[in-house]
């Protein structure tokens, strides 16, 4: 099962996004809410929702929704 739909919900909630934001094509700093503080809130929300833990490099490299999907998918497969 794809993590994208649930991850989209996490992005919307953590970054307090309007329904018209194109989350699937969102990149770090594309919007005001996804600044450094928003990034850390987003990382924490993803870790909580998916029961994963990002290392420092992954936190730094999470530059878009698409990258986040790949990271979460990879971490889930390692934990399975």
The first five atom37 places (N, CA, C, CB, O) and aatype in JSON, in Angstrom:
{
  "aatype": [20, 20, 20, 20, 20, 20, 20, 20, 20, 20, 20, 20, 20, 20, 20, 20, 20, 20, 20, 20, 20, 20, 20, 20, 20, 20, 20, 20, 20, 20, 20, 20, 20, 20, 20, 20, 20, 20, 20, 20, 20, 20, 20, 20, 20, 20, 20, 20, 20, 20, 20, 20, 20, 20, 20, 20, 20, 20, 20, 20, 20, 20, 20, 20, 20, 20, 20, 20, 20, 20, 20, 20, 20, 20, 20, 20, 20, 20, 20, 20],
  "atom_mask": [
    [1, 1, 1, 1, 1],
    [1, 1, 1, 1, 1],
    [1, 1, 1, 1, 1],
    [1, 1, 1, 1, 1],
    [1, 1, 1, 1, 1],
    [1, 1, 1, 1, 1],
    [1, 1, 1, 1, 1],
    [1, 1, 1, 1, 1],
    [1, 1, 1, 1, 1],
    [1, 1, 1, 1, 1],
    [1, 1, 1, 1, 1],
    [1, 1, 1, 1, 1],
    [1, 1, 1, 1, 1],
    [1, 1, 1, 1, 1],
    [1, 1, 1, 1, 1],
    [1, 1, 1, 1, 1],
    [1, 1, 1, 1, 1],
    [1, 1, 1, 1, 1],
    [1, 1, 1, 1, 1],
    [1, 1, 1, 1, 1],
    [1, 1, 1, 1, 1],
    [1, 1, 1, 1, 1],
    [1, 1, 1, 1, 1],
    [1, 1, 1, 1, 1],
    [1, 1, 1, 1, 1],
    [1, 1, 1, 1, 1],
    [1, 1, 1, 1, 1],
    [1, 1, 1, 1, 1],
    [1, 1, 1, 1, 1],
    [1, 1, 1, 1, 1],
    [1, 1, 1, 1, 1],
    [1, 1, 1, 1, 1],
    [1, 1, 1, 1, 1],
    [1, 1, 1, 1, 1],
    [1, 1, 1, 1, 1],
    [1, 1, 1, 1, 1],
    [1, 1, 1, 1, 1],
    [1, 1, 1, 1, 1],
    [1, 1, 1, 1, 1],
    [1, 1, 1, 1, 1],
    [1, 1, 1, 1, 1],
    [1, 1, 1, 1, 1],
    [1, 1, 1, 1, 1],
    [1, 1, 1, 1, 1],
    [1, 1, 1, 1, 1],
    [1, 1, 1, 1, 1],
    [1, 1, 1, 1, 1],
    [1, 1, 1, 1, 1],
    [1, 1, 1, 1, 1],
    [1, 1, 1, 1, 1],
    [1, 1, 1, 1, 1],
    [1, 1, 1, 1, 1],
    [1, 1, 1, 1, 1],
    [1, 1, 1, 1, 1],
    [1, 1, 1, 1, 1],
    [1, 1, 1, 1, 1],
    [1, 1, 1, 1, 1],
    [1, 1, 1, 1, 1],
    [1, 1, 1, 1, 1],
    [1, 1, 1, 1, 1],
    [1, 1, 1, 1, 1],
    [1, 1, 1, 1, 1],
    [1, 1, 1, 1, 1],
    [1, 1, 1, 1, 1],
    [1, 1, 1, 1, 1],
    [1, 1, 1, 1, 1],
    [1, 1, 1, 1, 1],
    [1, 1, 1, 1, 1],
    [1, 1, 1, 1, 1],
    [1, 1, 1, 1, 1],
    [1, 1, 1, 1, 1],
    [1, 1, 1, 1, 1],
    [1, 1, 1, 1, 1],
    [1, 1, 1, 1, 1],
    [1, 1, 1, 1, 1],
    [1, 1, 1, 1, 1],
    [1, 1, 1, 1, 1],
    [1, 1, 1, 1, 1],
    [1, 1, 1, 1, 1],
    [1, 1, 1, 1, 1]
  ],
  "atom_positions": [
    [[0.84, -1.19, 0.0], [0.0, 0.0, 0.0], [0.88, 1.25, 0.0], [-0.96, 0.0, 1.23], [1.87, 1.33, 0.73]],
    [[0.53, 2.18, -0.8], [1.29, 3.43, -0.91], [1.12, 4.29, 0.34], [0.84, 4.21, -2.15], [0.04, 4.38, 0.92]],
    [[2.21, 4.92, 0.74], [2.15, 5.81, 1.9], [1.68, 7.22, 1.51], [3.51, 5.89, 2.58], [1.37, 8.03, 2.38]],
    [[1.64, 7.5, 0.22], [1.37, 8.86, -0.25], [0.07, 9.47, 0.27], [1.34, 8.86, -1.74], [0.1, 10.61, 0.73]],
    [[-1.05, 8.77, 0.24], [-2.3, 9.42, 0.71], [-2.23, 9.83, 2.19], [-3.47, 8.47, 0.51], [-2.64, 10.93, 2.54]],
    [[-1.72, 8.95, 3.04], [-1.63, 9.27, 4.46], [-0.58, 10.35, 4.69], [-1.29, 8.01, 5.29], [-0.77, 11.24, 5.52]],
    [[0.53, 10.28, 3.95], [1.57, 11.29, 4.08], [1.05, 12.66, 3.65], [2.8, 10.9, 3.25], [1.42, 13.68, 4.23]],
    [[0.2, 12.67, 2.64], [-0.4, 13.94, 2.21], [-1.18, 14.56, 3.37], [-1.34, 13.72, 0.99], [-1.09, 15.76, 3.61]],
    [[-1.95, 13.73, 4.08], [-2.71, 14.23, 5.23], [-1.77, 14.79, 6.31], [-3.58, 13.1, 5.82], [-2.07, 15.82, 6.92]],
    [[-0.65, 14.12, 6.54], [0.32, 14.58, 7.53], [0.88, 15.94, 7.12], [1.46, 13.55, 7.71], [1.01, 16.83, 7.96]],
    [[1.23, 16.1, 5.86], [1.74, 17.38, 5.36], [0.7, 18.48, 5.58], [2.1, 17.28, 3.86], [1.03, 19.55, 6.08]],
    [[-0.55, 18.21, 5.2], [-1.61, 19.21, 5.33], [-1.78, 19.62, 6.8], [-2.94, 18.67, 4.77], [-1.9, 20.8, 7.11]],
    [[-1.79, 18.63, 7.68], [-1.99, 18.91, 9.1], [-0.78, 19.61, 9.72], [-2.29, 17.62, 9.84], [-0.92, 20.62, 10.4]],
    [[0.41, 19.06, 9.5], [1.62, 19.58, 10.15], [1.97, 20.98, 9.68], [2.79, 18.66, 9.89], [2.45, 21.8, 10.46]],
    [[1.71, 21.26, 8.4], [2.05, 22.57, 7.85], [0.84, 23.5, 7.79], [2.65, 22.41, 6.46], [0.94, 24.63, 7.31]],
    [[-0.31, 23.02, 8.28], [-1.54, 23.81, 8.31], [-1.86, 24.37, 6.93], [-1.43, 24.95, 9.33], [-2.05, 25.58, 6.75]],
    [[-1.92, 23.47, 5.95], [-2.12, 23.86, 4.56], [-3.59, 23.96, 4.19], [-1.43, 22.89, 3.63], [-4.43, 23.25, 4.75]],
    [[-3.89, 24.83, 3.25], [-5.22, 24.91, 2.67], [-5.42, 23.74, 1.73], [-5.43, 26.26, 1.94], [-4.46, 23.14, 1.25]],
    [[-6.66, 23.42, 1.46], [-6.97, 22.31, 0.58], [-6.53, 22.5, -0.86], [-8.41, 22.07, 0.6], [-6.44, 21.52, -1.6]],
    [[-6.25, 23.72, -1.26], [-5.88, 23.97, -2.65], [-4.37, 23.87, -2.92], [-6.36, 25.33, -3.06], [-3.94, 24.06, -4.05]],
    [[-3.58, 23.56, -1.9], [-2.13, 23.43, -2.08], [-1.84, 22.1, -2.76], [-1.39, 23.54, -0.71], [-2.36, 21.06, -2.36]],
    [[-1.0, 22.14, -3.78], [-0.59, 20.94, -4.52], [0.52, 20.24, -3.73], [-0.1, 21.31, -5.97], [1.7, 20.41, -4.02]],
    [[0.12, 19.45, -2.75], [1.08, 18.81, -1.84], [2.03, 17.9, -2.59], [0.34, 18.02, -0.76], [3.22, 17.86, -2.29]],
    [[1.53, 17.16, -3.56], [2.35, 16.19, -4.27], [3.55, 16.82, -4.97], [1.5, 15.46, -5.28], [4.55, 16.14, -5.21]],
    [[3.47, 18.08, -5.31], [4.58, 18.77, -5.97], [5.26, 19.8, -5.06], [4.09, 19.46, -7.23], [6.04, 20.63, -5.53]],
    [[4.96, 19.74, -3.77], [5.5, 20.69, -2.82], [6.97, 20.42, -2.52], [4.69, 20.67, -1.53], [7.38, 19.27, -2.38]],
    [[7.74, 21.48, -2.44], [9.16, 21.4, -2.12], [9.46, 22.32, -0.95], [10.04, 21.76, -3.35], [8.77, 23.31, -0.72]],
    [[10.51, 21.97, -0.23], [10.94, 22.74, 0.93], [11.11, 24.21, 0.55], [12.25, 22.18, 1.51], [11.73, 24.54, -0.46]],
    [[10.54, 25.07, 1.36], [10.56, 26.53, 1.21], [9.73, 27.05, 0.03], [11.98, 26.99, 1.05], [9.81, 28.23, -0.31]],
    [[8.93, 26.18, -0.59], [7.99, 26.64, -1.63], [6.92, 27.54, -1.01], [7.32, 25.44, -2.34], [6.41, 28.46, -1.65]],
    [[6.6, 27.26, 0.23], [5.57, 28.01, 0.93], [6.13, 28.47, 2.28], [4.28, 27.16, 1.13], [7.07, 27.88, 2.8]],
    [[5.56, 29.51, 2.81], [6.03, 30.09, 4.06], [5.99, 29.1, 5.22], [5.21, 31.32, 4.42], [6.88, 29.1, 6.07]],
    [[4.98, 28.25, 5.25], [4.82, 27.31, 6.36], [5.93, 26.26, 6.41], [3.48, 26.62, 6.26], [6.22, 25.72, 7.48]],
    [[6.53, 25.97, 5.26], [7.58, 24.95, 5.24], [8.94, 25.62, 5.33], [7.48, 24.08, 3.98], [9.75, 25.54, 4.4]],
    [[9.17, 26.27, 6.45], [10.48, 26.85, 6.75], [11.2, 25.87, 7.67], [10.34, 28.29, 7.41], [10.77, 24.73, 7.8]],
    [[12.28, 26.29, 8.3], [13.05, 25.36, 9.13], [12.25, 24.87, 10.33], [14.33, 26.02, 9.62], [12.35, 23.7, 10.7]],
    [[11.45, 25.73, 10.94], [10.63, 25.32, 12.07], [9.52, 24.37, 11.61], [10.03, 26.56, 12.79], [9.26, 23.35, 12.23]],
    [[8.87, 24.73, 10.51], [7.83, 23.87, 9.94], [8.4, 22.52, 9.53], [7.18, 24.54, 8.75], [7.72, 21.49, 9.65]],
    [[9.62, 22.52, 9.05], [10.28, 21.28, 8.63], [10.42, 20.32, 9.81], [11.66, 21.59, 8.01], [10.14, 19.13, 9.69]],
    [[10.87, 20.85, 10.95], [11.05, 19.99, 12.11], [9.71, 19.48, 12.64], [11.8, 20.74, 13.22], [9.61, 18.34, 13.1]],
    [[8.68, 20.31, 12.59], [7.34, 19.87, 13.0], [6.84, 18.78, 12.05], [6.35, 21.07, 13.01], [6.22, 17.8, 12.48]],
    [[7.1, 18.95, 10.77], [6.7, 17.97, 9.77], [7.42, 16.64, 9.99], [6.97, 18.49, 8.36], [6.79, 15.58, 9.96]],
    [[8.72, 16.69, 10.22], [9.5, 15.48, 10.46], [8.94, 14.74, 11.68], [10.99, 15.83, 10.67], [8.76, 13.52, 11.63]],
    [[8.68, 15.46, 12.75], [8.14, 14.84, 13.96], [6.78, 14.2, 13.69], [8.03, 15.87, 15.09], [6.5, 13.1, 14.17]],
    [[5.94, 14.89, 12.94], [4.6, 14.37, 12.63], [4.69, 13.1, 11.77], [3.77, 15.44, 11.9], [3.93, 12.16, 11.98]],
    [[5.61, 13.09, 10.82], [5.78, 11.9, 9.97], [6.29, 10.74, 10.81], [6.76, 12.19, 8.8], [5.79, 9.62, 10.69]],
    [[7.28, 10.99, 11.66], [7.81, 9.93, 12.51], [6.72, 9.35, 13.4], [8.96, 10.46, 13.36], [6.65, 8.13, 13.57]],
    [[5.89, 10.2, 13.97], [4.81, 9.73, 14.83], [3.77, 8.93, 14.06], [4.13, 10.91, 15.52], [3.35, 7.85, 14.5]],
    [[3.37, 9.44, 12.93], [2.3, 8.8, 12.15], [2.72, 7.44, 11.6], [1.88, 9.7, 11.01], [1.94, 6.49, 11.6]],
    [[3.95, 7.35, 11.13], [4.4, 6.13, 10.45], [5.3, 5.25, 11.32], [5.13, 6.49, 9.19], [5.77, 4.21, 10.87]],
    [[5.53, 5.66, 12.57], [6.37, 4.91, 13.5], [7.73, 4.59, 12.87], [5.67, 3.61, 13.91], [8.19, 3.44, 12.86]],
    [[8.37, 5.65, 12.35], [9.71, 5.55, 11.78], [10.59, 6.6, 12.45], [9.69, 5.76, 10.22], [10.09, 7.49, 13.15]],
    [[11.88, 6.48, 12.23], [12.81, 7.46, 12.76], [13.82, 7.83, 11.68], [13.52, 6.93, 14.02], [14.52, 6.97, 11.14]],
    [[13.88, 9.12, 11.38], [14.82, 9.61, 10.38], [16.17, 9.91, 11.03], [14.27, 10.87, 9.68], [16.22, 10.37, 12.17]],
    [[17.25, 9.64, 10.3], [18.55, 10.07, 10.8], [18.78, 11.51, 10.34], [19.69, 9.11, 10.31], [17.99, 12.05, 9.56]],
    [[19.84, 12.11, 10.81], [20.1, 13.52, 10.52], [20.19, 13.79, 9.02], [21.4, 13.95, 11.19], [19.63, 14.78, 8.54]],
    [[20.87, 12.93, 8.29], [21.0, 13.13, 6.84], [19.65, 13.09, 6.15], [21.93, 12.07, 6.24], [19.39, 13.86, 5.22]],
    [[18.78, 12.19, 6.59], [17.45, 12.1, 5.99], [16.64, 13.36, 6.27], [16.71, 10.87, 6.51], [15.93, 13.85, 5.39]],
    [[16.74, 13.89, 7.49], [16.02, 15.12, 7.83], [16.48, 16.25, 6.91], [16.26, 15.5, 9.32], [15.66, 17.02, 6.4]],
    [[17.78, 16.34, 6.71], [18.33, 17.39, 5.84], [17.92, 17.18, 4.39], [19.86, 17.42, 5.96], [17.62, 18.14, 3.68]],
    [[17.91, 15.91, 3.95], [17.63, 15.6, 2.55], [16.14, 15.63, 2.19], [18.18, 14.25, 2.22], [15.8, 15.57, 1.01]],
    [[15.25, 15.71, 3.17], [13.82, 15.71, 2.89], [13.43, 17.06, 2.29], [13.0, 15.42, 4.19], [13.03, 17.99, 2.99]],
    [[13.54, 17.14, 0.99], [13.38, 18.41, 0.29], [12.06, 18.55, -0.46], [14.5, 18.59, -0.66], [11.78, 19.61, -1.02]],
    [[11.27, 17.5, -0.47], [9.99, 17.57, -1.18], [9.07, 16.47, -0.67], [10.2, 17.44, -2.71], [9.48, 15.56, 0.04]],
    [[7.83, 16.59, -1.04], [6.85, 15.55, -0.71], [7.28, 14.23, -1.31], [5.43, 15.94, -1.21], [7.23, 13.19, -0.65]],
    [[7.72, 14.25, -2.56], [8.12, 13.02, -3.25], [9.29, 12.34, -2.54], [8.49, 13.31, -4.7], [9.3, 11.12, -2.41]],
    [[10.25, 13.12, -2.09], [11.39, 12.56, -1.35], [10.9, 11.95, -0.05], [12.47, 13.65, -1.08], [11.36, 10.88, 0.34]],
    [[9.98, 12.62, 0.62], [9.44, 12.1, 1.88], [8.73, 10.77, 1.66], [8.46, 13.12, 2.49], [8.88, 9.85, 2.47]],
    [[7.98, 10.65, 0.58], [7.3, 9.39, 0.26], [8.34, 8.27, 0.12], [6.46, 9.52, -1.03], [8.18, 7.19, 0.68]],
    [[9.38, 8.54, -0.64], [10.43, 7.53, -0.84], [11.1, 7.14, 0.47], [11.48, 8.04, -1.83], [11.35, 5.96, 0.72]],
    [[11.39, 8.13, 1.3], [12.05, 7.85, 2.58], [11.18, 7.01, 3.5], [12.42, 9.16, 3.28], [11.65, 6.04, 4.08]],
    [[9.93, 7.38, 3.63], [9.03, 6.64, 4.5], [8.84, 5.22, 3.98], [7.67, 7.36, 4.62], [8.85, 4.27, 4.76]],
    [[8.67, 5.07, 2.69], [8.51, 3.75, 2.09], [9.73, 2.88, 2.37], [8.29, 3.87, 0.57], [9.59, 1.71, 2.73]],
    [[10.91, 3.45, 2.21], [12.15, 2.71, 2.46], [12.27, 2.32, 3.94], [13.36, 3.55, 2.04], [12.62, 1.18, 4.25]],
    [[11.98, 3.25, 4.83], [12.08, 2.95, 6.26], [11.07, 1.88, 6.68], [11.87, 4.22, 7.09], [11.38, 1.01, 7.49]],
    [[9.88, 1.95, 6.12], [8.87, 0.94, 6.46], [9.28, -0.44, 5.98], [7.52, 1.32, 5.86], [9.04, -1.43, 6.66]],
    [[9.9, -0.51, 4.8], [10.32, -1.81, 4.29], [11.45, -2.4, 5.12], [10.75, -1.7, 2.84], [11.55, -3.62, 5.26]],
    [[12.31, -1.53, 5.68], [13.39, -2.0, 6.55], [12.85, -2.5, 7.89], [14.41, -0.89, 6.78], [13.42, -3.4, 8.49]],
    [[11.75, -1.89, 8.34], [11.16, -2.27, 9.63], [10.2, -3.45, 9.54], [10.44, -1.09, 10.22], [9.75, -3.97, 10.56]],
    [[9.9, -3.86, 8.33], [8.91, -4.93, 8.15], [9.48, -6.3, 8.45], [8.37, -4.92, 6.73], [8.77, -7.3, 8.34]]
  ]
}
